[in-house]
């Protein structure tokens, strides 16, 4: 697989180094180099671009602002690896769904590690887009239904991590982040997301939101009281606005 990419940096030496790194990486194809984000916008109109190596601190239009412009294009937008000398932009880079964040000065090994993330992401997208269709042998509705996925992908520290539904114990919201607690994993996975966004990706027959801050895996519940449930050693209170739905589930359990 070949990934078409452009490099954007207002510092000529930094731009030259990034371009040389791209050119010595077999699966990267440099289709443009630009000194500003405004110039890069023009290049994006002329070339099919899969990946941007993008500086942040630039005049007129900075890298974060360009990323937001591209984000409005939806899932087919090019992906971004930020290259910057300022670590205070890391969280903002995460919010615009960057694949990685390279802090200057970086060497080729660090660059290649980030490029491999881009390659892994591109291969994942290609597999999902070229998956063979399943043709039904009968006309029954059940035969034509799409099989339900058994996992979801979440972003953890600039990489996509696949999580099997069966391994999830519960999810806990912490402001802009969600902790995903899993069986046989000592520490929870931390992802920059809302609980609502993850709730939409989880099958309702297997997961339930029971509190403003918690979603639980129904088959991992060990015990239930009138207003709370227990998963492992943790007790989770059922919030008032979720009690009706939880009581409906409980009526099927008893």
N, C-alpha and C positions, 0 to 999 in steps of 0.2 A: 504494500500500500504506500502511495506517495501523498504527502500532505503539502498542499500549496500554502505558503505563508508569506507574510510581509513583516518587515521590521520598521518600527517607528521610534525615533529618538532625536531630540534636538541637539545632542552632543555628538559631533562627527566621529570622535574616537570611539565612543560607546556604540554608535551605530555600526561602524566598521567592524568592531569586534563581534557583535551579535551576528552580522551578516556572514562573517568568516565561520562562526560556529554552525550556522545554518548550512552553509555550503559544504562543510565536511561531515554532515550527518546524512547518511544515505537515503533515509525515508522523508527528508524535508526538501522541498523545492522552493527556492526564493523567487518570488514573482514580482517583488517590488520593495524599495527602501525609501523611506520618507523622513523628512526633518521635522514634520509637524503632524498633528492629528487631523488638521484641516486638509492637508495634502493627502493623507491616508484615506480620507473619505472619498476623494476623487479616484484613488487607486482601487478602492473597493467596488467602484462602479465599472471599472475596466477589466478586472480579473476575477476569476473564481477563487476565492480565498477561504481556506479552512481554518487558518490559525494566524493570530496576530501576536508578535513579540512587541509589547507596548510599554513605553516609558510612561510615567505618570505626570511628573512636573514638567509641563510644557506651556508656552504662552498661547493665548487666545482660546484654545480648547485643550484641556488636559486629558490624560488617559482615562481617568474615571468617567469624565463626561462623555468621551467617545464610547466607552463601554456601555453607558446608559442609552446612548443613541442606538447602538447595535442591538441592545437587549430588546428594544421595541420591535425588532424584526422577527421575534419569535424563535422557535426551535431550530430553524435553519441558519441562524446567524453564525458567523465564524466564532471560534473559541479564542480565549485570550490567556496569554501568560504575561503577567506584568514584570517589567524589569525596572527597578528603581533603587535609588540610594536612601530612601526614606521608609523606615519600617512602620511609621504611624499610619500608613495607608493600608496595612494588611487586612484589617477588619472590613474596610470599605471594599477592598478587592474581593474579599470573600462574598460580600453581599451582591456584587454584580456577577457572581458565579464564575469567577476566573478559575482556570484549571490549575494555575500555580502562581507563585509570587517569588521572583528571584531578586535577592537583595545584592546590589552592587557593592563591591566588585565580586563577581562570581567567576568560577573557572568552567572549563568545558565539561568536567564531570558533573557539576551541578546543573549546567545547561542541559546535558544529555538526560539527566534524571527527569527534568521537567518535560523535555521533548517526548520521552517514553510515556509519560502520562497522557500527552496529547495523542500519541499513537494508540494507546490502549483504549482511550475514549472513542477515537475514530473507528477502531475495529469493532467496538461494542455497538456503535450506531449502525455500522454496515451490517452486522449480523442480525440486528433487530429489524432492519429494513428489508433484508433478503430472506428472512425466515420463510420456508415453504408453507403455503396455505394447506389447511387440513380440509379435505373434501369429504363430505358426508356420503355414506353409502345408502342412507334412507332419508326420507323427507321429514322425519320427526323433528320438532323444535330442539329437543335435547341433543340430537346428533349434529345440528348446525351451530350450536353455541360454541363460542370461543373458550378453550380451556382456561381456567383461572390460573394466573401466575401464583407461584408458591414463594415468591420473594419480592423484595423491593430494593432499589438502590438509594442510598443516602450519601450525601457528600460529607466526608470527614477529612479535615486538614488537606483540602485541595485534591482529594482523590475520591472516586466513586467506590463505595463499598457495598457489596451485595449481602443482604441479610435475609435469611430464610424466615418466613412467618413463624414456623414451628419453633424457632429459637428465641423469639421475643417473649419476655415476661411482662414488661409494662414500659410505658413511655412517660416521662415527666417533663413538663414545660418549665423552663427557667428564662423568663423574659424573651430574648431573641433566639434562644437556643432550646433544643430538646435533647434530653438524655434518653438513650435507648438501652434499657437493661435487658441482658440476654442470659440464658442459662449457660453454665459452664464457662462464663467469661467474667473475670474478676471485676473489671472496671467497665462502666457504661460507655457507649459510644456517644460522642457529643457532636451534634450537627446544627448548623445555623439554619433554622427553619421554624415555622409556627406549628403548634400542635394540630391546628385545623388542617394545614396542608398535608401533614402526614396521615391524619385521620381519613382524608379523601382517598389515599392510596391503599388503605388497609381494608380487607374484606369485612363487611359489617357482621357477617355470620360468625366471625372468629374474634373480633375485637370490639370493645365498647368503651366509649368515653363515660367515665363515672364521676368526674370532677373537672373543674376548670383547668386543673393542672395535670390530669392523669388520664391515660388510655390504658386499659388492661387487656391482656390475652385471656379470653374466657376459659380456655381449657387449662390455664395455669393457676386458676384460683384454688387455694387449698381449703379455705373455710369462709363462711359468710355469716355476719350478724345482721341485725336490723338496719344499721346505718353504716356498715363498713365491711370490708373484705380483706382477706389475707392472701398474699402471694409470697411464699417462702417465709422470711422473717419480718416482712414489712406489712404494716396495716395501712390501708388506704380508705379514707372516709368517702362515702358517696355523697356528692354535693346535692343540694336541694333540687336544683333544676334538672338533675339526671335521675332522680329517684323513681319517677314513673316508669321510665324505660328499663331501669335496673330491676324494678319489682316485677315487670313483665317477664324478664329473663328469669328471675328467681322463681316465679310461679311454674315455669317449665322444669326447674331444677328440683323442685320438691314434690 
